[in-house]
């Protein structure tokens, strides 16, 4: 089996979709051509078969609404793997591809789930050609020369899909054909040309806007005709002739250049006149300056003459020395008293020192006295506390003895509780051992009975064994008789000797187990008896009872009482321990320490009292000496005397400084007066030699400067306007050349974009992509009509509409009714067909599409096709014609076509069937009928 075309041979599905278990479909059993039916209830999983084929090849389902994550069967057990395995023939070779999606599977140790990654493999015979999910898909695409979309378009005709193609509008049919024949690059070219045109148009508009902006920027008087020309162009938003504005701008700038040249000549003349006038103004300024200086010199000389008498008198007074001599004598007398003041300060310092020492010593004396009182009080308290705690040690020993007795009694009760727990635990084990013994006894009795029965049956059967070997006229080995009228019969259920031996061994074993169990029960009973004796003895001693039922409550009751007593004793012990420690500490540490501190403090107090008496004597002695010394001095403190000396010294210095200043002032005044007289006489002589200036020079200068400023301002305005307008003219020329260049490109692009986009004026509204698709569509219609004419008995023929009142057209579809006698209604819209007729036309169109796609895929030939539903809308005659057309297609072209349908009539017409059934639990199963 094989061939040049691609043909599925066998499909295995495992836990895939509704197929919960492994399912095998043998396509090779259906033959190499003809029709077969895939039937079953709605939702049973008919289309899933084609999904599985597509998934095996390309890792995706045939429909866009199904993803590979949906393939894991929700009915499958966790240990059932999900995979699809497809065996197919192609170009005389047999290939097997196996692929699984990602899914959750049971871990190998069966403790949970783990994610199984998607994987795939493809083999030719036993040689692996590719592995991994993506690599296998790429290999299949290269091998078949088809991608997933092309494969499903050729091999799977679904009613909904090809009905869409039949009744679609041009825009919808464009999308369908674009996906099938990959005409998207032509659409991209259309969009690219339109986008380029839009971009160039935008660039042109921007350059044109910049040109208009230059009109706004060009500066000229409002009364100039050029201003009106610019205003009109700006109001219209367009410039009709670029040259008109370039020439007008050029002429206006030339006029400004001529005006600027005239202003420069005028300014040269005015500035020359200004230079001559400025020279005269400088001479007048020099005369006025000299005149003002002469007047100031005269005034200065007269002012100095008025000051002469007062300064001369002050200098005479400063020459006298009486006041300075008196100050010097007083200053010398005060300086002689300074050593006495130093002695005074020394006495003050000593008095202060001894006074400070006296205060500190008195303070220490008071503190020491307070400490002595505290220590005496603490000693009394310690001796009282010692007397109160002297019996604490004896009390502690008595309490400890009582606590030890209670502890021993508690331990005895705890031991009794432990023995009681052990007893009950052993008693439970003893009961279990008794049960084990009873079971072993029953088992031994049963084994003994079985062995006795088998042995008895075996011995009884020995007569039958001997009788089996008896023959007439031959002596019996037991009795020697030659005749055997009533030989014993051998039962069919006679046990063998081996069975008897095994039963005996089983009996002996169970007997041994019974003996062991019995011995274990006896040993347990002995232990229980010993333990019971210990418990009753201890209970009688400590609880005064021997009944084991009363022991447990009494143990708890007496244990609680003991715990309460022990807790109370522990509190008393702690208190006694604390009192004993206090007594010990008082007599070994606290009281001896207090006695030592008292002795030290009493000695310290006596020393401080002697120091207070000595320091008081020193302070009183220095106070009397200070009083006697202060009575002989003019001031009470040395600082007052020093301040007085400093004041006299400052007063003496000021007097000497004022004397010197008065003498210096007179000398300086004398020099100034002489210099002022000399300056006055010199300036008066210079002024007499000068000629007075004309009085109207300032007015002439003001008028001339105003003329120069006006001319300079006019020149600056024209220069600014000229520079700006020259820049505007240069920009206008640049943008006008740019607009001309862009405009040429825009014209060329508009022609291309309109042609490709079907918007060219005066031409048919057919886009470039639509034109390409029209070629493919015509091929599809030609192939479709071969089937449609046969299915309709020559009545109907498809025709692409060549004209339309719509703006965009080219892929509209009409139907020709060859049976219609009315020529006006013979050609009509394909949407006017009935449901059954629409199915026939759509089926023919889909078959034609498959032929064309197959042809344009490099002549790839696929010998299998699936047609999904749609036959339910056909009447009996149309159904027979459709089946006949498909039969001819499959038988004549060696093609095997699978029809997916639940129409009952097809089951009678198509004997080869794949029957998909659905169980009540939701899982699906497949059965093939040939």
Phi, psi and omega in degrees: 000145180165224180124171182283330183276162178277127181217126174293138180250317182209141180232128176244125176245136178226120180049043186245117180062229180280356182270097188285333181245180180288132184228133183243129176242117182263095180290333181296335179287345181276356180096182184257350179209171178098188183254148168219156187250132170254106187237163181157171180292161177298131179083007182281340178115030180291309181292339179298333178298314178290324174304318182295318178298312181296320179295318179301319184280315192239357179076012179223162177281171179283333181257148182287344181268008177236132180247163183294336179291344181273355190284333181297123182292129179285350180264352188283150175288156183298331182271005179266117182286150175260122176199165172230134178234121182241128172252128181218158178253145178201122179054049174066020177233150180254126181240147174231123178243133179235131184217142175230143174280174172286136181202160177276127179234166179286136176296159182297328179274003175060029181258002181167194182246160176216158183274121174273121183287154176295142183205163180202155176213148174227135184234147165244113193059242180252008182266126179281120182268329179198150176223169186079149190301303184293323182293322179293318178300315179297321180295315179299317180298318178292320184294310184274342183073019181226139169272182184299314183298315180296319180298315182290327178294326182277319191261344184233117177249108180258138187306312183299322183291312185280342171290325175301316181295326184290313189255009184289153172284172180303316182295320180290319180293330175300315180298318182295309182292330179296318179291325184283313188255010175054052179268010181303326178302325178292320175296320178297322178295318178302311182295322181297316179296318180294318179295320177298317179298316179298319181294316180293320178297320179296319178297319179297314181297323178294316178296318179296321177297321179294326176295315178298323178298326178295326177297321178294324185282337183293127186260125175202156179301148182295333181279349180288140179302331180296327179297318178293322179298315179294319182297319179296316180295320179292322178294323179282339182071024183207151177242111186288315184229112181296327187293323181302315181289322178300315182293319180296317177298317182298315180296316180297319179294322178297320178299316178296324179295319178296314179300320180295323178295317178297320179296324179295319178295316179298317180295326179296317179295313181298321181290330177292314177299322181295326181294318179295315181295323179295328178294317178295321179296325178294319179295319179295322180294322179295319179296313181296324179295317180294322179297317181292321180294321179297317181295319180294324180295319179296316180295322181294319181295316179296322179296317180294321179300327181289334183274348191298312184300316184294318182292326181292321179294317180297322180293324180292319180294323182294338182288340181287147188237013184295310183296322181295323181292318180298318179296320181296321180293316180297321181294323180291322180295319180293325181293332180291337181275355185297321179298324178296322178294326177295319176297320177300316180296322180297317179296320179298318181296315181296317179300316180296319181298310181293327177295319179295317179297320181297316180298316181294320182292319177298321179296316179297324181296318179295318179296318180296322179296317178297318181296322179298319179296317181296316182295320177299320181292317180296325179294318179297316181296317181298320180292324175296316181293325179296319179295325183285336186250014185289337181264008186293325183293317181294320179296321180298317182296320180294317179295322181293323179296317179296320180295322180295319180297317179294324179295317178297319179294322178296316179299322179296318178294322178296321178295320178297320179296321179295317179297322180293319178297317180298321181298313182291325178295317178294327180294322177296316178296324179297319178296318178297319178297324178295318178298317179299319180296315180298319179296317180295325179294317179294319180297319180294319180298319179294317181294323179294318180294318179298315181296316181297319179297314182294320181294319180295317180295321181295317180293321179296332184280350182297324179296320179295325178294318179293320182296330181296330182267359180288143175226147179300142178070009173242138187292146175286135182293347181263307185253348178080006181289144178271344180247143185226075185290328183228071180290147178294146180263150180261119181292146180287345182254022180294127179288154177276166179295324180296319178297322178295317180296320180294320178296322179294317180296319178298320179297314181297321181294314180294328177294319178296319180296322179296318180298315180299317181296321180294317180295323180294321178295316181298316181296319180296321181295321180296318178296319179298319181295316179298314182294322179296321179296316179299317183296312183295323179295311181295321181295322180293324182289311191263335183242348181063034175222160176232351179282121183297334180291332181271346186294313187298312179296320180294325177300314181294317183295311182289327178296317178297318180296317178298318180297320179295317178296318180296321180297317179295318179296322180297322178295316179294320178299317181297319179294318180295321179298317180297317180294321180295319179294323179296315180300314181297315183294321180299315187275342181255337185234301192295306185294314176300322181294319179295320179297320180294315180296324178297317181296318181294318182292322179295320178294318180297320182296320180295320180293319180293324180295319178294322180293322179298318180296317182293317183290327177297320179298316180297318182294316182296322180297316183287330177296318181292320180295319180296322181295318180295319184288320181296333181291337182267354186252148181290330180237152184287330184233154179294326181296326178293319178295318180296320178297321179295316179299316180298323181295315179297319179297317179296319180297320179295318180295318179297320180296316180295321181292320180294322177299314181294320180297317181298319180292318179295321180298318180295318179295315180297320181297319181299318179294318181297319182297318179294318181292321180297320178296316179297315180297320181296314182293321180294313182295321178297322178293317180294321182292325181294334182276346184271154177260128180297141182282166176291152187274340185263014181296320181296320180295317179299317182295319180298313181297317181295318179295325177295319178297318180296316181298319179297316180294319178298318180296316179297319180297317181297318180298316181292321180296316179299315180296319181294316179298316179296315183292326177296320177295318178298316180299317179297316178296320181298317178298318181297313182290328178293321177293321179297319178297320179297316181294312181295323180298321177296316179295321181295322178297316180295315180294324180296320178297316180294313183295319178295322179294311181291328183270359178072025181244017180292128184298132178081004181241166178296142182279061181246122179282162182301312181297320179297322179298317178296316181294328177301322179297313177297318183296322177297319177297319180297316182297319180299315179292322181294322183295332177299322179277320184295319179299321180290315183293330183256011179065034178080009184281315188246147177215133180278146180213133176284134182288127184267342180226153179201150175278000179277156182293318179240125182210190178128339182237018174289153185233133176242168178237136176260124178260100183289346179271349183280127182276342180274110184298333181289331182255005182293321178256119182216172182294140182295339180291348180281352180292152175287176182299313180293320178294322178298321179297316180299314181296318181293320178297316178299317180296320180293319177295320176297319178299317179298319179298315184291316178300318179297320179294317183279357176266025177086023178076018178299131182247127176244122184271011178228144179213148177239135176239122189254108170062180179106341184287345181292341182273357184267145171281179187298317182294313180296323178297316180297320180294319179296318179295320180298316180298315180293325178295317179296318179299317185282317183285319182287330184252016181054044182243137178258118186246127176257125180257121179265111185198160174244015179291126186295322183299329182293330179297329180280327185273335184243103185287328181279122188219143166251111186260120179257121180243152183241125180282162178302332181279002176099347182278154182247154179221154184238139175225136180253132176239127183258000000 
